[in-house]
Amino acid sequence: MSVPVLLTHHWRQHRLALLWLIVAAAFFQWAITRVVPSADQTAFVREILTLVPPPVRVLLGEELVANVSARGFLGFGYVHPFALLMFAAWAVRVAAGALAGEVGRGTMDLLASRPVTRGAHVGAGAVALGVGLALIAAAEWAGTAWGLHSRVLENVAPADFVPLAAMSLLLFAACGAVALLVSALSDESGTAISWCAGILAGSYVLDYLARVWSTIGFLRPLSLFRYFEPQRILREGGVAASDAAVLGAVCAVALLLAFAAFARRDI
Amino acid sequence: MTTGAAIVTEGLGKSFGSVHALQDLSLRVEPGEVFGFLGPNGAGKTTTIRLLLGLLAPSRGGATVLGERVRVGGGPWQADVGYLPGEVAFWPSLTGRETLEYLARLTGRPPADRAALLDRLGLADDDLRRRVRTYSDGMKQKLGLVQALQCRPRLALLDEPTKGLDPLVQQTFYDVVAEAREHGTTVFVSSHVLSEVERLCDRVGMLRAGSLVFAGDVAQLQRAQRRRVTAAFASDVDASAFEHFGSVVASTPRQLTLLVAQSELPALVARLGMLQLADLVVEAPSLEEAFLEHYR
């Protein structure tokens, strides 16, 4: 009974931010379809990319650089920092606000004195997080589909990008669950936001450094971003089950720990 | 644990690291009574209330509220409890009405007394349509009282309830508590305003540095305290001749003020009667004096 009431409250608090994130994510992917090179422009773009410093080529994706294509560029749009930022903003905002934010503001006193289990608070936060991420992922794909509807590109179909949107959702579901765990252990939203942002940025930077610096290449599996490679998904035509399993497992374990931690802590 | 009582604590304690916020609290509050919980800041009043609500895990002992053993995280019995935190905080972007509606829905009981409380405390429709971020501290406190009592709880835990209220509204609050009691609500009020406790409560518990130093009737507390006796004489007297009756707190050659235990009063009056007594005043202690004596 209490979870729908808590979800309504989340909706009231975050609906405007969610609307902006959805519009921004859709518009960004639509904009990418405007600027991707058409088939007759790819040779020129490939030449330009050879002039790009190696660390930046790694950021773009070696496969994209080696096989310049409209599909590749559109795929890059799904790991562009702006696209990632849309998901990260939602994950951190909702996760930090749901638990640590309420504790820090003092409103958790009012909530926790009601007949609402601690698990319901974590559960409602997790549902709000997941629904928002799903809507942002759907908006990303809708932006791509909308762009491809008005600009037809050879060998590129909107359906190709469904797995990318789905993996974006899964990646940030895992990040969001970790953020929820951090929030469950924190007393202030500021502390939770700092930790969550730090963990996400650290994970992103670790993935990047492990790709450009072979000495620490063995650390790459520790980054969540390692498990979302759009170029590979586009090449293989689907998501690697092992990558999805790792992200799913991180999400599940972090959520379980968040439930356990919040149920036992002092408020 | 004993059943039937609204609140029972047995050896309840809470430590934060090396700080013992509450030690070995054993207390019983009967249904329908108004119980005052007194103590200076940091004595452990708020910690006690948070332990009773399951917001904190006890380090030692346990508590029963409305016949249910309190566990961290609470339980269904919380539907019967109204709570006003000491530092009440709301969601700034919600209106007053949305706040009350949200909290009532989470309580799971109809807000039977909301309209009456709003009326009594002077929160008008216009006020409730405004976002809480525009409220003054006094209005937030009123909103806090309404949310705590709107669903007619069986037990109300009120932490410093009159903080920020002007004297007129405080008077209304006393009436609200009296009405709640008539409805059968047990009220547990923490306060350091002695006159308030004296006025509101049937019984009182006094905390000092996390330990309960007194629990009993307000009248019993006052009885237990020493009387202030002021005697004026027609001729000079030697104050040292009265020291064995109690503490001499002020003396001049012809006037003497002592604090005397109730049991010593007959002997003292008999002794004074042997002297040229010009005036005699025996004062019962106020709760404030009783309070200060416990904290000296």
HADDOCK unambig.tbl for C-alpha pairs under 7 A between the chains (distance, minus, plus):
assign (segid A and resid 2 and name CA) (segid B and resid 106 and name CA) 5.98 0.50 0.50
assign (segid A and resid 5 and name CA) (segid B and resid 106 and name CA) 6.94 0.50 0.50
assign (segid A and resid 105 and name CA) (segid B and resid 89 and name CA) 6.67 0.50 0.50
assign (segid A and resid 106 and name CA) (segid B and resid 89 and name CA) 5.43 0.50 0.50
assign (segid A and resid 107 and name CA) (segid B and resid 89 and name CA) 5.47 0.50 0.50
assign (segid A and resid 107 and name CA) (segid B and resid 90 and name CA) 5.67 0.50 0.50
assign (segid A and resid 112 and name CA) (segid B and resid 55 and name CA) 6.83 0.50 0.50
assign (segid A and resid 113 and name CA) (segid B and resid 53 and name CA) 6.03 0.50 0.50
assign (segid A and resid 113 and name CA) (segid B and resid 78 and name CA) 6.42 0.50 0.50
assign (segid A and resid 113 and name CA) (segid B and resid 83 and name CA) 6.87 0.50 0.50
assign (segid A and resid 114 and name CA) (segid B and resid 78 and name CA) 5.40 0.50 0.50
assign (segid A and resid 114 and name CA) (segid B and resid 79 and name CA) 6.14 0.50 0.50
assign (segid A and resid 114 and name CA) (segid B and resid 106 and name CA) 6.26 0.50 0.50
assign (segid A and resid 114 and name CA) (segid B and resid 107 and name CA) 5.36 0.50 0.50
assign (segid A and resid 115 and name CA) (segid B and resid 74 and name CA) 6.81 0.50 0.50
assign (segid A and resid 115 and name CA) (segid B and resid 75 and name CA) 5.53 0.50 0.50
assign (segid A and resid 115 and name CA) (segid B and resid 76 and name CA) 5.01 0.50 0.50
assign (segid A and resid 115 and name CA) (segid B and resid 77 and name CA) 6.92 0.50 0.50
assign (segid A and resid 115 and name CA) (segid B and resid 78 and name CA) 4.85 0.50 0.50
assign (segid A and resid 115 and name CA) (segid B and resid 79 and name CA) 5.39 0.50 0.50
assign (segid A and resid 115 and name CA) (segid B and resid 107 and name CA) 6.10 0.50 0.50
assign (segid A and resid 116 and name CA) (segid B and resid 106 and name CA) 6.95 0.50 0.50
assign (segid A and resid 117 and name CA) (segid B and resid 73 and name CA) 6.17 0.50 0.50
assign (segid A and resid 117 and name CA) (segid B and resid 75 and name CA) 6.95 0.50 0.50
assign (segid A and resid 118 and name CA) (segid B and resid 73 and name CA) 5.84 0.50 0.50
assign (segid A and resid 263 and name CA) (segid B and resid 73 and name CA) 6.27 0.50 0.50
assign (segid A and resid 264 and name CA) (segid B and resid 72 and name CA) 6.69 0.50 0.50
assign (segid A and resid 266 and name CA) (segid B and resid 55 and name CA) 5.91 0.50 0.50
assign (segid A and resid 266 and name CA) (segid B and resid 56 and name CA) 4.57 0.50 0.50
assign (segid A and resid 266 and name CA) (segid B and resid 57 and name CA) 6.23 0.50 0.50
assign (segid A and resid 267 and name CA) (segid B and resid 55 and name CA) 5.29 0.50 0.50
assign (segid A and resid 267 and name CA) (segid B and resid 56 and name CA) 6.11 0.50 0.50
